[in-house]
């Protein structure tokens, strides 16, 4: 394999961020309100985390539960505010009422990100046609990653899809990095690494005591060791 696999950890605040970095995380996804599956943190929260750690931060752009864009003007406004505070990587993804990508909303938000790299998140797993989403988004500035479990319910159910998409790496719409997350467990890693998946995303797995407790340095270290073992 050679290249070190990327380990991205969800951080809700400074304590999470510091612990995740100490455990060997390569990057953090910054969110708030996991009861709504992760919404945009405040600019102040971003600034505090940015001052506390020196690894890359991807900031969620999502103002309400679900995958509808909702208040697009509001998303654009907060994206501009975060850019002004120094955020330079993002996470977003919007679907329309029919389960297709809301390309207009995505393009409006991406238009204020100044070409910064961004992840299209697990909205992909809830789309009616995953391949169509990828083809429609292909070529948008900054899009370099898809966060996916291969299925709305998690990696166990989506493994076959993940393996198939990994095999298409480099095709139009499939040039972006596959970042696997959503019910991901350590036992999934060897099979995914074997087909070239080199990026992994954990949230609950970094918190053995649950979401009410901060990230565990030891849990992140365990994932780091597993990924480095290939």
N, C-alpha and C positions, 0 to 999 in steps of 0.2 A: 504493500500500500504506500509506504513511504511518507506521504503527507499526513500531518496531524489532523485528526478529525475535529471539527468545530463543535464545541459544547455551548449551547445557549441556555441560559437559566432565566426564568421569570423573576423579576424583582419588584416588590411593592414599595420598597423604601430603602433608606440608607443601610439599615442593619442587614437586610437581604443582600444588598449589592456588595457590601464588604465581605460577607460570608461567602458569597458565590465566587468572588474574585479569589479569595483565600483558598477555596477548594479547587481552583483550577479552571473556572469558567472562562471561555474566550470572549463571550459577548453576553449582554443582558437584554431581555425584552422588558421594557418599563410599562407597567399598567397600574391601574387602581381598580377596586371593586370586582374581585373575582366572582362574586355572586352573580354578576352580569357577564361572566366569562372574559373580563378584562376590558376596561375603558381607558380613555386618555388620562394620564396623570396631570397634575397641575404643573405649570411652568416652574413654580417654586420647588416642587418635588423633584423635577428633572434637574434643576440647578444644584440641589443638595446632593443628589446622587452623582452628578457629574464632578462635583468637587471632591467626592469621597473615594472614587475609583478611577482607574485610568484605562480600563478596557472599553471597547466600543459599546454604545448604547443604541438600541433600536426602540423608538418610542411609538406606542400604539396611537393611532388616529381613529377613534371610535367613540362616539358620544352617547350611545344608547345600546341596550341589549339587542341582539339580533343582527342580521346582516344587511338590512336596508340602510341606505346612506342617511336618511332622515334629513337633518338640518345641514345641508351641504355648505351653506354660507358659514355656519358655525364651525364645521370641520376645517374649512379653509382658513378661517380666522385663527383658530388655535394652532394650526400648522404654521402659519406665519409667525405667531407669537413664539412658538418653540424654536423655529429657525432663528429668530432674533435673539433667543437665549443661548444659541450655540448648538442646538440639536442638529445632527447631520446624518442620521439614519432613522428610518421609519418603518412602521408596519400598518397596513391598511387592506381593505377589500370590501367591496359592496356588491350586493346582488339586487336585481329587480324583483318585482312581484311574481314573475314567472320562473324564477330560479336561474336566470341568466345573469351574466356580469352586467352591472350598471356602469357601462363604459363612460357615459357622460360624467357621472359623479367621480369616478376614478380619475379621469383626465383632468377635471377641474382641480382636484386636490394635488395630483402629481405636478400640475402646472405651477404650483407655488413652492415646490420642494427644491428648485434650483438644480435639478439633476442628481440630488442626493440618492444614495442607494436605498432601496426599500424592499420589503417582503410583502407578497400577497398572501394573506393568512388563510386560516381554515375555512373561510367562505368557500374556497375551492371544494371542500369536502361536502358542502351543502348545495352545490350547483347541480342542475339537471344534466349538464354535459361538460365534464371536466376538460375534455379535449378542446371544445369550442371556446371555453374561457381562456385557455392558454393561447389559442390562435388569435383571439381578439386582443389580448393584452400584449402580444409579441411586438417588440419594438418600442414600447413605452419607455421613456428615459428613466434610468435608475433602477428598473425592475431587475433584480438579480437573484431572487430567492422565492420559492414557494414553500410555505409551512403547511404540511399535510400529514394526516394519519392514513390517507387512502380511503377513508370512510367517515361518515358523520359520527359513528359510535366508537372509533378508536383503531389503533394499529392492529389489534388481533383480527378484526374484521377486514381491515384494509390492506393486509400484507401483500396479497396477490396483486392488487393495484399498484402498490409502491414498487414492487419488483418489476412490473411491466413498464412503469414510467421511468424507472432507473435505466432500463434497457434501451429506452428511446433517447437517452441523453445525447444532445447535439443536434437533434432534429429541430426543424422550425417549431417554435413554441416550447421546446424542451431544452433550451440552452441554459436555463437558469438552474441554480443549485437547488437540490431537493433537501429540504430541512424537515426531518421527520419528528413529529411530536403529536401527542394526544393519546394518552393511554400507553405510552411507550414504556417498556420494561427492559431491564438489562438483558434478558434472554433473547430479545429481538435483535440485539446489536450484531452478533456475528453474521447472521444471514444477510442483514442489510449491508454491512461492511463488505461482504463477499461479492456483492453486485455493484459496488462502487459508491454507495451512499456514504457521504463524508461529513454530514452535519446533523446534529441531534438537539432536540429542544425539550427541556423538562420544566415542570412546574411543581405539581404535587410530589413527584419523585424526589425533589430536593428538600421536602418537608415531611420527614417520617412521622412527625407528631400532628400533621394536618395543617390546613391553611391558616389556622389561628396562631400558629407558631412561625418563627422566622426560618429562613433557609438554614439548613444544617451544613456546616463546613465538611463534616465527615461524609454525608450523603453525596455531596458534589465530588469530593475526592474519590469516592467509589466509582462514580461514573467516569471521572477522568481516567482512572486506572483501566477501566474496562475499554474505553475508547482507544487509549494508547496501546492496549494489548492487541488491538485490531480484530 
